[in-house]
Amino acid sequence: MRFRISHSVTNGISLVHLHDEELAITVSIAPDHGAMLHAFIVKTSDGPCNVISNYSSEEEIGRQLNRSYKSSKLSPFPCRIHQAKYSWDGVSYEFANKFPDGTAIHGLLFNKPFSIREETVTDFMASAAFEYNYKGEDAGYPFQYNCTIRYTLLPNQTLQLQTSLTNHDQKAIPMADGWHPYFRFNSPIDECQLQFPSAGTVEFNRQLIPTGNILPFDSFNETKTIGSLELDNCFLIDPAAGQPVCVFSHPIKKIALRFITDEQYPYLQIYTPPDRQSIAIENLSAAPDCFNNKIGLLLLEPGVEKTFTLHYEIITGETA
């Protein structure tokens, strides 16, 4: 059979692997650490390439996860919440877990152990679903909901990431969703190119909190080399531009990563780390600090399920 699923423990990290034997592709997920995406390995002219910048060991995850958040699921909010505080339905809340700058950051599930809900293999795909039932553990979010993440490896070097959120509380709750992967092509990102159709950028203050203003930005509406540009910005995707919503590529290595989303992810956060060896390209359903500014915030009613879908499509060779 072309597709299969396997399990392993690598440097202390328990992994679930989705395989496409025909194209020599492996996708790896670490359920114990927020069901993070650990690897997306494809065959290139230079040999196998893992386009995901990951953690090398369980020990490194313990040291770095709550600072770099690589490949973390951002739930129930993406990016920062100003001073880790917000008000909802007339009640004030404050998150217990804070970043060194005093904000709450990247949600509450990034380090939670997800259970394996389902594994499916057919002639056309390999799929695994992981779930976590949040029971209001953090005083800043005393609500209950289920998060199910399904990874599906499809033909044509495509990985589908589907997130389903279900409100198990007795009242409507604030909710947003996002991803925080770091991508690489085994070379400095200065050599790489980027393209995304921007309808503007969210203006930030010094703490990366939106001011409420939208500024013009069209530098990457056409494909452009990243060079020495530093980014830590949130962009609005132009809905009229169609798909893909972003393309990250290396013209010399002839590899490109295309981002295809549904309408649930209208924001794109991009961050260039200081080492310039990878780039964070984060599809978000809402803007940073959405619990306060309400930009893109979802009101999830009791018993209601909301699903968000994202595809990573890798193109290699002359067509990249």
C-alpha positions, -999 to +999 in steps of 0.1 A: +000+000+000+013+035-009+003+051+024+010+038+059+014+049+096+042+040+120+052+049+155+087+055+171+105+072+199+134+094+186+157+111+211+130+106+237+102+121+216+073+098+210+062+103+173+034+092+150+046+091+113+025+093+082+042+079+052+038+082+014+060+054+002+057+063-035+070+098-031+093+090-001+075+115+022+072+113+060+052+135+082+059+132+120+037+144+149+046+146+186+013+140+205+028+145+240+037+181+231+006+197+219+004+174+189+030+195+172+042+190+137+078+176+141+087+168+105+075+171+069+103+153+049+103+154+011+127+141-015+147+168-033+176+169-057+199+174-027+184+145-008+157+143+019+147+177+033+127+183+065+110+216+058+100+219+095+125+234+120+120+212+150+134+202+184+161+177+183+152+159+216+128+156+245+154+175+266+154+204+241+116+206+241+117+209+279+142+238+276+129+257+246+092+250+240+078+277+262+102+303+246+102+294+209+068+276+205+079+260+172+050+242+155+027+248+184-011+248+181-022+283+191-055+277+211-077+293+224-059+324+212-029+332+190+001+355+198-002+379+227-029+390+252-019+424+266-009+421+303-024+386+302-058+402+310-092+406+294-129+410+302-156+387+289-193+389+296-187+414+324-160+393+342-123+401+343-098+373+338-060+370+341-039+342+327-016+324+352+010+315+325+029+346+314+057+354+290+087+373+305+073+405+290+041+401+311+018+391+282+000+358+278+013+342+247+003+315+222-026+300+240-028+271+265-024+238+246+011+241+232+025+218+260-005+196+266-005+158+260-029+150+232-043+115+229-045+096+196-082+096+186-080+079+153-056+065+126-068+059+091-050+046+060-065+042+025-051+041-010-053+078-012-041+091+022-028+085+057-045+104+085-042+107+123-063+127+147-053+139+181-074+154+208-072+173+241-102+181+264-095+214+281-112+215+315-106+252+324-072+245+341-060+281+338-078+308+358-076+331+328-097+307+308-120+288+331-141+273+302-143+238+288-137+228+252-123+201+230-095+206+205-091+179+178-062+182+153-062+160+123-031+156+100-038+140+066-010+132+042-024+135+007-010+128-028+011+155-045+032+163-015+003+179+004-004+179+041-038+189+054-040+203+089-076+204+103-085+218+137-119+213+152-129+232+183-161+222+203-175+242+232-183+219+261-191+248+284-226+260+294-222+294+279-206+310+248-168+314+250-142+335+232-121+315+208-094+319+181-071+295+164-037+295+147-004+277+139+032+285+148+055+265+125+090+274+115+100+265+080+134+259+065+151+248+033+185+240+050+199+274+040+197+310+053+163+325+046+181+356+031+184+334+000+147+325+000+117+342-016+083+351-002+050+361-018+017+368-001-012+391-011-014+416+017-043+440+023-023+458+049-004+452+081-016+454+117+002+483+135+019+470+167+032+489+198+065+479+214+050+449+230+036+436+197+001+445+207-022+459+179-029+497+182-061+494+162-045+509+130-040+491+097-010+503+077-004+499+040+019+470+030+024+454-004+061+445-004+055+408-010+024+410-032+048+399-059+075+374-053+105+390-036+138+378-021+137+381+017+174+393+020+182+409+053+146+421+060+134+415+096+098+407+102+076+402+132+043+414+118+007+404+113-007+409+078-043+409+065-046+385+035-064+400+005-095+377+001-098+386-035-064+373-044-074+336-042-050+308-034-023+302-023-023+328+005+015+325+008+044+310-010+078+304+006+105+293-019+141+288-027+148+294-064+182+278-065+172+246-046+140+246-067+116+240-038+085+259-028+060+257+000+024+268-008-001+277+019-037+270+010-064+279+036-102+283+039-117+317+048-112+309+085-076+321+084-076+357+072-044+367+091-008+359+084+019+364+111+055+363+099+086+362+121+122+360+110+143+346+139+178+361+146+197+330+133+180+335+099+179+297+094+141+294+094+110+316+091+078+314+111+047+316+089+016+315+111-019+312+097-043+328+123-080+331+126-077+364+146-053+392+153-030+393+183-048+404+215-081+394+200-097+388+234-094+425+240-096+441+206-121+416+192-104+416+158-114+383+143-126+369+176-150+339+174-179+336+197-184+298+201-218+288+214-224+258+237-222+225+219-211+241+186-181+228+167-159+250+145-134+236+120-104+254+105-085+239+075-050+246+062-029+228+035+009+228+031+018+219-005+054+213-014+065+218-050+099+205-061+119+206-093+115+229-123+079+239-115+088+252-080 
